[in-house]
């Protein structure tokens, strides 16, 4: 059974006091995470020590980074290496979010390097893909996303690819209040799985968790997560509200 994951992406939000209070509320919530479920919190890097301290001892709850540098170390002022995150207990790293692709010009080839850097130290990349509105309107989303996956991930071995979590996030649904319907999500998630199956075989593809992101909230999480190829969500806005994100965690399939 592949992992079911509710991942919070706080992006560049919250003051230290707000982060503190949100983490306290989350820790105090009634969460029933089973062994194949996890809740992951991609917080701004500066709040990682705080989040680690608050979540200490919590089963199946992990702190993640929102990005990392592709090199192991060196003269890269302002950057943070995957191994540095690992050294403070952060073993999940979001890569290739559409905001990083758009605002920081991250290309598929750079993301291939970053993915390899994260895997090389034994951490888990949460690799984002997804199409803009123009591509969805043209009906070419499958080939667009397939190219993102092929260009950044197909150099990996089967042993490596099963360690990658995929997050499909249609850009037109991010922060817009518009979600893909559960049928649209299922259709492209199944397509993504078939892309991996054609390269690595069905058994490998069946082990890859594929998360949906884009205006997931408490009110729609259960319906979206109930789809057979949707293994949870990557959540922005609703992850900043404890009651919302708690309900999203509790909407995961068991
Ligand atoms: P929203 O949930 O705010 O639409 O953001 C989705 C997202 O970008 C998560 O990475």
Boltz pocket constraint, residues with backbone or C-beta under 6 A from the ligand:
constraints:
  - pocket:
      binder: B
      contacts: [[A, 9], [A, 97], [A, 169], [A, 173], [A, 174], [A, 175], [A, 176], [A, 177], [A, 213], [A, 214], [A, 215], [A, 216], [A, 234], [A, 235], [A, 236], [A, 237], [A, 238]]
      max_distance: 6.0
